[in-house]
Amino acid sequence: MITTDYLVIGSGVAGLTFAVKIAEKFPKKTVTIITKGTEDESNTKYAQGGVAVVLDSKEDSFRKHIEDTLIAGDGLCDKTIVDLVIKEGPKRLQELIFWGANFDLDTEGNFDLGKEGGHSEYRVVHHKDITGYEVERALLERVHQLTNITVLSHHFALDLITEHHLEYENPKQLTCYGAYVLCEKSGKTLTIQAENTLLASGGIGYVYGHTTNPVIATGDGIAMAYRAKAQIKDMEFIQFHPTVLYNPEGGSSFLISEAVRGFGAFLRDKNGYRFMPDYDERAELASRDIVSQCIDKELKKSGDAYVYLDCTHLDISAFNTHFPNIYNKCKSLHIDISKDWIPVVPASHYLCGGIEVDSNGRTSINNLFACGECTRTGLHGANRLASNSLLEALVYAHNIFKYHCLNDTNLDFVFIPSWDDNGTSITKEHVIIQHNLRELQALMRDYVGIVRSNNRLTKAITRLDLIYNEIETLYKTSKIDTSLCELRNMINVAHLIISQSLERKENRGGYFNIDNIKP
């Protein structure tokens, strides 16, 4: 048994920001961060674009940023939340800078602001094309300066502890008491009892296989919250990033930042035709849902595997200054962007829905908070505006921190039983896990992708049930390991995506169902 005042599950920008704030404010209280893999491996690390913040008062305004966010969200944003997040942005950015994060400046010493799809003005603060990496670096450096924070790497959260584990019958209100956690190196299961628990576990991209996300993005926090009976909403709104470097082998793919199109790159078919102006007056700078759907239509029409991003007309020296990581990646694949077009395809990128939270990050379960991509806050609506994700995580981490400053938890003592794996044995059937993982990912790509239909969704549910039953049987009889539990979580997430897709009877933002088109 480990006891802690604050348990943070996840080590991206959301979890680390909260941990730093709460540890600085309450130096006598303990903060425990658990993260599977290494401490710096998260979706944050791979965020290329930046943080969308209104800083140029001459050209930009909160009103413009709010309008851009609402337009991208296609009528499903919570305007109160949009106002809150965007107006808090400049303050939260200054905190990041105070903690040591560096952002690019122009020759006059001002922020070198970028412009991305869906934005009406230049407002994206960035560090080259590795902004997330820089933010993660600065936050981890600050975390290690605080003696009341413990970081447990290679620790995988299995389940949230609620009354269900305490054998309470029909509790009126569920409360979170911490989590069961697997030490991935020793194989031992720990019980961590916490006064407060924060889920900051990131996204779900690996459910689709072809994704910009790292392999750790398996929706663990959402699946745990779902099994604990928390409210989950808007899971049908999966954002596919339109320009991902084509990878014929699938798996995690390299992202070509939205900012490259903001820099002036064009999308072309194999014949060189620039097709985006045919679909939207904003052309390549339309929002991500529009660009992804247009590319999908072009690929279905042509039968090709990818389209091209053309940068050959740009100032390549300036491109290399702004996007050195992208430039070098292309060069390593023998793509000379001064002469060659970059083959790109949409891939799973960001989840706009998730665990439903209020403005203070509270879930429907007492003492369980959530922050970052695993949540549905109301900011993104049906489609996230580019570079609003780091902003959302920073603002919500602060809101949760403020709530804890004003409210005491004072949980009653309860006896928490240890993890029970009696009657289980070490599985020798890892081939079943890998086979079902590949089948699940293919199912989600083919049946629950950018363009969906009721027929494909219904068939997906039937096939998913077969995978679920096979893996649940294996889970109940096997000693747990990360790969088995990740697959179980991804199955839960897939179920939520499919079932909530079937419930939506209109096309909005990132959700498009051909059966919802009115004649």
Buried (B, 14 or more C-beta within 10 A) or exposed (E): EBEBBBBBBBBBBBBBBBBBBBBBEBEEBBBBBBBBBEBBBBBBBBBBBBBBBBBBEEEBBBEBBBEBBBBBBBEBBBEEBBBBBBBBBEEBBEBBEEBEBBBBEEEEEEBBBBBBBBBBBBBBBBBBBBBBBBBBBBBBEBBEEBEBBBBBBBBBBBBBBBBBBBEEEEEEEBBBBBBBBBBBEEEEBBBBBBBBBBBBBBBBBBBBBBBBBBBBBBBBBBBBBBBBBBEBBBBBBBBBBBBBBBBEEBEBBBBBBBBBBBBBBBBBBEEEEEBBEEBBEBBBBBBBBBBBBBBBBBBEEEEBEBBBBBBBEBEBEEBBEBBEBBBEBBEEBEBEBBEBBBBBBBBBBBBBBBBBBBBBBBBBBBBBBBBBBBBBBBBBBBBBBBBBBBBBBBBBBBBBBBBBEEEEEEBEEEEBEEBEEEEEEEBEEEEBBEEBBEBBBBBBBEBBBBBBBBEBBEBBBEBBEEBBEBBEEBBEEBEBBBBBBBBBBBBBBBBBBBBBBBEBEEBBBBBBBEEBEEE
